[in-house]
């Protein structure tokens, strides 16, 4: 909980009974077996006891990493085995109860991020999130205080509505676009994805334009302001995206960045619909990016005469900038705009690396998402990095945030377990 998304994806109510049961299991197995049964202990404690509360697959991976660190032969054989990068945390020498009490007394009162395998930036990110939550609460109270109205609020909202009218594009002309697509030599699966995306964006654009027109008339007294319009009014007053506009794709952005993001999304779709398939795709510009990735797999499967379930993804990190890629690859797609959280990308060594101080997010180079026949064994030294649609990693019941796992090089001297503890992940978008 301390580090929000960089810790557990879901907060769990681990309690004293979980610890007591694990303590009893440990005592029983240590008394019964001459050789410590590490695998059995890890299963019973990480999978059955504590793991019984864990519902997220990536949290379960984190749990196993922590348990594997502490339940290992080195804990017994290596003197003062370090448990983190912090000098305070190590396995103390075996001795009397007083020796352990002395060790505990020297531990810091406030555990630093390193105690959990985290980078110092994790604490900064957590404090920023707490600050944003506090400010949002204050702002909502202020809005409630002035919600009775007044010309000042009405003028403010009317100004926002005018800005939205200018920024939000018109709906797409689907009949004309379908006619143009029929003459283009592009894979049918990708054409279908494009049309589905345009239909979803049209519903959103129509909803926004309808709300803007109706609310303008309501403020001017031409029509009655319904509860739905009042909700839009209050959201705009807070600088937030109205709930009625959030059905198309998940986002945590406030109104201004959200509007600019919507404009960029529509621009990508317009270029694709009216001109040609992009050489490099901005994956965040899709309402359902998983549908686009599935279409790429379908296209590769048909092209190579393979079953789609026999294909996996291979991820190649490119060094070329976008302007050096005039056309797309033979299979798959070039993808830009991914954001790395909990690490940075080392361009010189082509691998994950420690983030710089205060560097909470890092832009990834262009990646080639390439469909390949499934491999039996995964290559060593790769970190299976989860890719999420937005910072709320759990998503919602209707729209999970997780998409796929992207294999990235862990780096020289680094293990995948390090990045698992750091909560390192790829995001399509941020909350700002």
C-alpha positions in Angstrom: 0.0 0.0 0.0 2.9 2.4 0.8 4.0 2.6 -2.8 0.6 2.3 -4.5 1.0 0.9 -8.0 4.7 0.2 -7.5 3.8 -2.2 -4.7 0.8 -4.4 -4.8 -1.7 -3.8 -7.6 -4.5 -4.5 -5.1 -4.3 -3.7 -1.3 -4.6 -6.9 0.7 -5.7 -7.2 4.4 -2.8 -9.4 5.6 -3.1 -9.8 9.3 -1.7 -11.4 12.4 -3.5 -14.7 11.9 -1.7 -15.1 8.5 1.6 -14.6 10.3 0.7 -17.0 13.1 -0.4 -19.8 10.8 2.8 -19.3 8.7 4.9 -19.4 11.9 3.2 -22.7 13.0 3.8 -24.2 9.5 7.5 -23.2 9.6 8.0 -24.6 13.1 6.3 -28.0 12.2 8.3 -28.5 9.0 11.6 -27.5 10.7 11.0 -29.9 13.5 9.9 -32.8 11.3 12.6 -32.7 8.5 16.3 -32.8 8.8 16.7 -31.0 5.5 14.7 -27.9 5.2 11.8 -28.5 2.6 12.0 -25.1 1.0 9.7 -25.8 -1.9 6.9 -27.1 0.5 7.3 -24.1 2.7 7.2 -21.7 -0.2 4.0 -23.3 -1.5 2.2 -23.5 1.8 3.0 -19.9 2.9 3.2 -18.0 -0.5 0.5 -20.0 -2.4 -1.9 -21.4 0.2 -1.7 -19.0 3.2 -0.8 -15.5 2.2 -1.4 -16.4 -1.4 -5.0 -17.4 -0.7 -5.8 -13.7 -0.3 -4.0 -12.6 -3.5 -6.3 -12.4 -6.5 -4.0 -10.6 -9.0 -1.6 -12.7 -11.0 1.1 -10.0 -11.0 0.7 -9.7 -7.2 1.1 -13.4 -6.9 4.4 -13.2 -8.8 5.6 -10.5 -6.5 4.6 -12.6 -3.5 6.7 -15.5 -4.8 9.7 -13.3 -5.4 9.6 -12.1 -1.8 9.1 -15.6 -0.4 11.9 -17.0 -2.6 14.3 -14.4 -1.3 13.7 -15.3 2.4 13.1 -19.1 2.0 16.4 -20.1 0.5 19.6 -22.0 1.6 21.6 -18.8 1.6 19.7 -17.5 4.6 21.2 -20.3 6.7 24.7 -20.6 5.1 25.7 -17.0 4.2 26.8 -14.9 7.2 24.7 -11.7 7.5 23.0 -12.2 4.2 21.8 -8.8 2.9 18.1 -8.6 2.5 18.0 -5.3 0.6 20.3 -2.5 -0.6 19.8 -0.8 2.7 22.6 -1.4 5.3 20.1 -2.0 8.1 18.5 -5.1 6.7 20.4 -8.4 6.9 20.1 -11.8 8.5 21.5 -11.3 12.0 23.9 -13.8 13.6 22.4 -16.7 15.4 22.4 -16.1 19.2 20.4 -15.3 22.3 17.1 -13.5 22.3 18.9 -10.4 23.4 21.0 -10.4 20.2 17.8 -10.3 18.1 16.3 -7.6 20.2 19.4 -5.5 19.7 19.2 -6.0 16.0 15.5 -5.0 15.9 16.3 -1.8 18.0 18.8 -0.6 15.4 16.2 -0.8 12.5 14.9 2.6 11.3 11.4 3.7 12.6 10.4 4.6 9.0 11.3 1.9 6.5 13.1 3.3 3.5 12.0 2.2 0.0 15.1 0.0 -0.3 13.8 -2.2 2.5 11.1 -3.4 0.1 13.5 -3.6 -2.9 12.2 -0.2 -4.2 14.0 2.8 -5.7 13.9 6.1 -3.8 11.7 7.5 -6.5 8.9 5.2 -5.3 8.4 7.2 -2.2 8.2 10.4 -4.3 5.6 8.9 -6.6 3.6 7.8 -3.5 3.7 11.3 -2.0 2.7 12.9 -5.3 -0.3 10.6 -5.5 -1.3 11.5 -1.9 -0.9 15.2 -2.6 -3.1 14.9 -5.7 -5.8 13.0 -3.7 -5.8 15.7 -1.0 -6.0 18.6 -3.6 -8.8 16.8 -5.4 -10.8 16.5 -2.1 -10.3 20.2 -1.4 -11.3 21.1 -4.9 -14.5 19.0 -4.7 -15.4 20.7 -1.4 -14.8 24.1 -2.9 -17.0 23.2 -5.9 -19.8 22.0 -3.6 -19.6 25.3 -1.7 -20.2 27.3 -4.9 -22.6 24.8 -6.6 -25.6 27.0 -5.9 -24.6 28.8 -9.0 -24.1 32.4 -10.1 -23.1 34.1 -13.2 -19.4 33.5 -12.5 -19.8 29.7 -12.6 -22.0 29.9 -15.7 -19.6 32.1 -17.5 -16.7 29.7 -16.6 -18.6 26.6 -17.9 -19.8 28.5 -21.0 -16.1 29.3 -21.8 -15.2 25.6 -21.3 -18.1 24.6 -23.6 -16.8 26.9 -26.3 -13.3 25.5 -26.0 -14.7 22.0 -26.3 -16.7 22.9 -29.4 -13.5 24.1 -31.0 -11.3 21.2 -29.9 -13.6 18.2 -30.3 -13.7 17.0 -34.0 -16.8 16.2 -35.9 -17.9 12.6 -36.3 -16.3 10.4 -39.0 -18.1 10.0 -42.3 -18.3 6.2 -42.1 -20.0 5.5 -45.5 -17.3 7.5 -47.3 -14.5 5.9 -45.3 -15.9 2.3 -46.0 -16.0 3.1 -49.7 -12.4 4.3 -49.7 -11.1 1.3 -47.6 -12.7 -1.2 -50.1 -10.2 -0.1 -52.7 -7.1 -0.3 -50.5 -4.9 -3.3 -50.3 -4.7 -3.6 -46.5 -5.4 -6.7 -44.4 -9.2 -7.2 -43.8 -8.7 -7.8 -40.1 -7.1 -4.4 -39.7 -9.8 -2.7 -41.8 -12.4 -4.2 -39.5 -10.5 -2.9 -36.4 -10.3 0.6 -37.9 -14.1 0.7 -38.7 -14.9 -0.6 -35.2 -12.7 2.1 -33.7 -14.3 4.8 -35.8 -17.8 3.6 -34.7 -16.9 3.8 -31.1 -15.3 7.2 -31.5 -18.4 8.4 -33.3 -20.5 7.5 -30.4 -18.2 9.4 -28.0 -18.0 12.5 -30.3 -21.8 12.5 -30.8 -22.3 12.3 -27.0 -19.9 15.1 -26.3 -21.3 17.4 -29.0 -24.9 16.7 -27.9 -24.0 17.4 -24.2 -22.2 20.6 -25.1 -25.1 22.0 -27.2 -27.8 21.0 -24.6 -25.8 22.4 -21.7 -25.3 25.7 -23.5 -29.0 26.0 -24.1 -29.7 25.0 -20.5 -27.4 27.7 -19.1 -28.9 30.3 -21.4 -32.4 29.3 -20.2 -33.6 27.8 -23.5 -34.1 24.2 -22.1 -34.5 22.6 -18.6 -31.2 21.4 -17.1 -31.7 17.7 -16.5 -29.8 15.7 -13.7 -27.6 14.4 -16.5 -26.7 17.9 -17.7 -26.2 19.0 -14.1 -23.7 16.2 -13.7 -21.8 17.4 -16.8 -21.9 21.0 -15.5 -20.5 20.0 -12.1 -17.7 17.9 -13.7 -16.7 20.8 -16.0 -16.6 23.1 -13.0 -14.1 20.7 -11.4 -12.1 20.4 -14.6 -12.9 16.8 -14.7 -14.2 14.5 -17.5 -18.0 14.0 -17.1 -18.8 10.4 -16.3 -21.2 10.2 -19.3 -18.1 10.7 -21.6 -16.0 8.0 -20.0 -17.6 5.0 -21.7 -15.3 4.8 -24.7 -12.0 4.1 -23.1 -10.5 4.3 -19.6 -8.6 7.4 -18.6 -7.6 9.2 -15.4 -6.7 12.5 -17.1 -8.4 15.7 -16.1 -10.5 17.6 -18.7 -7.8 19.6 -20.4 -5.3 16.8 -21.1 -8.2 14.4 -21.8 -9.5 16.7 -24.6 -6.1 17.1 -26.1 -5.6 13.3 -25.9 -9.0 12.7 -27.7 -7.9 15.1 -30.4 -4.7 13.2 -31.0 -6.6 9.9 -31.0 -8.9 11.2 -33.7 -6.1 12.6 -35.8 -4.4 9.1 -35.9 -7.7 7.5 -36.9 -8.3 10.2 -39.6 -4.9 9.7 -41.2 -5.4 5.9 -41.2 -9.0 6.2 -42.6 -8.3 8.8 -45.3 -4.8 8.0 -46.4 -3.0 4.8 -45.4 -2.1 2.5 -42.6 0.4 4.2 -40.3 4.0 3.0 -40.5 4.2 3.4 -36.7 1.1 3.0 -34.5 0.3 4.9 -31.4 -1.2 2.1 -29.4 -2.8 4.4 -26.8 -4.9 5.9 -29.6 -7.1 2.8 -29.7 -10.2 2.4 -27.6 -9.6 -1.4 -27.6 -5.9 -1.9 -28.2 -6.2 -5.6 -27.5 -8.5 -5.9 -30.5 -5.8 -4.3 -32.7 -3.2 -6.8 -31.4 -5.5 -9.7 -32.0 -6.0 -8.5 -35.6 -2.2 -8.4 -36.1 -2.0 -12.1 -35.0 -4.9 -13.0 -37.3 -3.2 -11.3 -40.2 0.1 -13.1 -39.5 -1.6 -16.5 -39.1 -3.5 -16.2 -42.4 -0.4 -15.0 -44.2 1.8 -17.9 -43.0 -0.9 -20.6 -42.9 -0.7 -21.0 -39.1 -3.2 -21.4 -36.4 -3.6 -18.2 -34.4 -3.1 -20.0 -31.1 0.3 -21.2 -32.3 1.6 -17.6 -32.3 3.2 -15.6 -29.6 4.6 -12.1 -29.5 8.3 -11.3 -29.9 9.3 -7.7 -28.9 12.2 -5.9 -30.5 13.2 -2.5 -29.2 14.3 -0.4 -32.1 17.0 2.3 -32.1 15.6 4.2 -35.1 13.4 7.3 -34.7 9.9 7.3 -36.2 11.0 9.4 -39.2 13.5 6.7 -40.2 10.7 4.1 -40.6 8.8 5.1 -43.8 6.8 1.9 -43.8 5.6 -0.8 -41.4 7.2 -4.2 -40.9 6.3 -7.4 -42.9 4.6 -8.9 -39.8 3.2 -7.2 -36.8 3.5 -3.5 -36.2 5.8 -0.8 -35.0 4.4 0.7 -31.8 5.3 4.1 -30.3 4.4 6.0 -27.2 4.8 3.4 -24.5 5.7 4.7 -21.1 8.0 2.9 -18.6 7.3 3.1 -14.9 9.6 1.9 -12.2 12.7 1.9 -14.4 14.2 3.6 -17.4 15.5 2.3 -20.7 19.2 2.2 -21.3 19.6 3.2 -24.9 23.3 2.4 -25.0 23.0 -1.2 -23.7 19.4 -1.9 -24.9 18.1 -3.0 -21.5 16.3 -1.9 -18.4 18.2 0.3 -16.0 17.8 2.2 -12.7 15.8 5.4 -13.1 17.4 8.7 -12.6 16.5 10.7 -9.4 13.0 12.2 -9.8 12.5 10.3 -13.1 9.2 8.7 -12.4 8.4 7.8 -15.9 10.5 7.1 -19.0 9.4 7.1 -22.7 10.2 3.8 -24.4 11.7 3.6 -27.9 9.6 2.3 -30.7 8.9 -1.4 -30.3 8.3 -4.0 -33.0 5.4 -6.2 -31.9 6.2 -9.3 -34.1 4.1 -12.4 -34.2 6.3 -15.6 -34.1 5.6 -19.3 -33.6 5.4 -20.1 -29.9 8.8 -21.0 -28.3 9.0 -23.9 -25.9 11.5 -22.2 -23.6 11.7 -18.5 -22.7 15.1 -16.8 -23.0 17.0 -16.1 -19.8 17.6 -12.6 -18.6 14.2 -11.3 -19.7 11.8 -9.5 -17.5 8.2 -10.2 -18.3 6.9 -6.6 -18.1 3.1 -6.1 -17.8 1.6 -3.6 -20.2 -1.4 -1.7 -18.8 -3.8 0.7 -20.5 -3.6 3.4 -17.8 -2.1 3.9 -14.3 -5.0 2.1 -12.5 -3.5 -1.3 -13.0 -6.4 -3.3 -11.8 -8.8 -1.5 -14.2 -12.5 -2.2 -13.6 -14.6 -5.2 -13.7 -15.8 -4.3 -17.2 -12.4 -3.1 -18.5 -9.3 -4.7 -17.1 -6.2 -2.5 -17.5 -3.8 -5.3 -18.2 -3.1 -6.1 -21.9 -0.1 -8.3 -22.4 3.3 -9.1 -21.0 6.3 -7.6 -22.9 9.6 -9.3 -22.6 12.4 -6.8 -21.9 16.1 -7.4 -21.2 16.7 -7.2 -17.4 20.2 -5.7 -17.9 23.7 -6.7 -16.9 23.9 -7.5 -13.2 20.2 -7.2 -12.8 17.6 -10.0 -12.3 14.0 -10.0 -13.4 13.2 -10.3 -9.6 14.6 -6.8 -9.1 12.1 -5.3 -11.6 9.3 -7.4 -10.1 9.9 -5.8 -6.7 10.1 -2.4 -8.3 6.6 -2.9 -9.9 8.2 -2.1 -13.3 5.5 -1.8 -15.9 4.6 -0.3 -19.3 1.7 2.1 -19.6 -0.2 3.4 -22.6 -1.1 6.6 -20.9 -0.6 8.6 -17.7 -3.0 10.5 -15.4 -1.8 13.9 -16.5 
